[in-house]
């Protein structure tokens, strides 16, 4: 790998994680005007248009794959984009942006626990310990432990809803292995397109039943810039940038950069005048530290073993000489 490729991979991962960190700050204001189900439909309608532009030059092959796997792709996409987004936004409505970013950073370790539950692949002791440390950090950030912090308001309910929503994203990412014939762009694009009718149906049915309300024209006017950012930057460009970075630098390195999601959200929040409480700072440090340890151990475990030294006649004579001398 050239130095230029490595720099491009790092830049892509920083772009992706900064885009996701900013998403939490931007989305908080939008929720005053657009409720989670409609917010989700709007953001993925915009990203779907961008993905269509990406796969149209590929000809008929992607559309043939979409027809062939429409049902499974729709279910996976609905879990990853519908359930995850709606629950994350609903949780954010009762919490603060930095908490959502912290909870998102726990997904690599949550994935290991889900593999244990569904596939019977027991994680290592170190993974269990780092997962416990990460979840303890989330509990401290949320105010479940040591009080609610300086604000005096517990965000436990919102943070719990957001955490459950991340399970939908974990299940979605696991689904990529079930479609080996799809590359990164095709899996992302086709799951968005296949699940879009389900996102539309959810918003419409929820509105008819009175569970949610369609946004007003005034609400859309006040939040269109934020919706554009979330729909194009966070939901499309950041995903593609992250996938490029992972393909260039590897999954372990990509996972390490997820650390920057809560860090970027915290820095942006501080720049806007909201400094973290002691509980938030300590809990975030625990989550980021747990993910760093988890990533370092994963990198060590996946490192190739050194190749054995081939025996040469000269080596054999030396070994025999040493053996004779020692005896």
ABEGO torsion letter per residue (X at the ends): XBAAAAAAAAAAAAAAAAAAAAAAAAAAAAAAABBAAAAAAAAAAAAAAAAAAAAAAAEAAAAAAAAAAAAAAAAAAAAAAAAAAAAAAAAAAABBAAAAAAAAAAAAAAAAAAAAAAAGBBBBAAAAAAAAAAAAAAAAAAGABGEAEAAGBBAAAAAAAAAAAAAAAAAAAAAAAABAABBAAAAAAAAAAAAAAAAAAAAAAAAAAGABBBBBAAAAAAAAAAAAAAAAAAAAAAAAAAAAAAAAAEAAAAAAAAAAAAAAAAAAAAAAGBBBBAAAAAAAAAAAAAAAAAAAAAAAAABBBBBBBBBBAAAAAAAAAAAAAAX
